[in-house]
Amino acid sequence: MNAKIAILPGDGIGPEIVAQAVKVLDALRREGLKIETETAPIGGAGYDAAGDPLPEATLRLAEAADAVLLGAVGGPQYDTLPRELRPERGLLRIRKELNLFANLRPALLYPELAAASTLKPEVVAGLDLMIVRELTGDVYFGAPRGIETRAGERVGVNTMLYSEGEIRRVARVAFDIAMKRGRRLCSVDKANVLECSELWRTVVTEVARDYPQVELTHMYVDNAAMQLVRAPKQFDVILTGNLFGDILSDEAAMLSGSIGMLPSASLDAHGKGLYEPIHGSAPDIAGQDKANPLATVLSLAMMFRYSLDDAETAGRIEAAVRKVIAAGYRTGDIYSPGCRLVSCSAMGDAVVAAL
């Protein structure tokens, strides 16, 4: 394998957590793995460097790479910028430009962290689910959109829009994943109210005919939100649209004890992906070496599995994370009495040592 990875640290804690994943890459390179990396700014860092949250040079680098590792974007200092120049627009644009339509967000609870969840341990113990979120459609990209004046008052407009092809391709990704897991897929929508969801349910049902081994169920999003906190282990794979997936995946994150533990992958039709922790830039702790880097390290493992076709290395990274958790290493977000409180950089060192 000779892989080229674009490293986009971003803002806030982004550079700190990405630095720990790079430590892991460096350790693998010392073992002989052929990996090239190049770093570029995105988000607020992109605006600071080039006046654009997705500088042209960053986009070109990402397009040329085999995979992209991203930290986080955003910060209060950018909140007064015009909307099109805010850090989050850089993230949305790179997803769109790279056609990363399938977002994979696993929610896995390590046994040692059951007490860190806000739910009772018996409710979440053994949790292992995957949320597949469509990433390039829905209200985030639909047109018309904007704020306008009607009858003398301001009106905000966003359009929920999905084509049959957009639904079909992400459904196939979800069914393929379900085939490799527990062969149960729950499609989440709001078909009782939204025509867009009505089409979603129809197309997903059609795709299911090609996967007779997978048990397909449907659930309205409000019920799914309730079921995730009532009985989350009923789910294996959840398939849903961009807006609902954004909300449900963050809800699922808290089942695992901390949003700082959960990685994600955003894939195109050929398996190229952008990998990032699902948490934000956490400006309140940025620069303090307090952040949890494990979601970023686990995102790196997903990169090896899905884009670089190296399941062995992915498994080694995941095993190293399990080992440091089992050994009692904890950053502040997952700390409990009796464990060893460590910094972001010390956690990165521990993972490298566990490799």
Helices and strands as residue ranges (DSSP letters): E 2-10, H 14-30, E 34-39, H 44-50, H 56-64, E 67-72, G 76-78, G 83-85, H 87-97, E 102-108, G 111-116, H 121-124, E 128-134, G 138-140, E 146-150, E 153-157, H 164-179, E 184-189, H 195-208, E 215-220, H 221-230, G 232-234, E 237-240, H 242-255, G 259-261, E 263-267, E 273-277, H 294-306, H 311-326, E 329-330, G 332-334, E 340-341, H 344-354
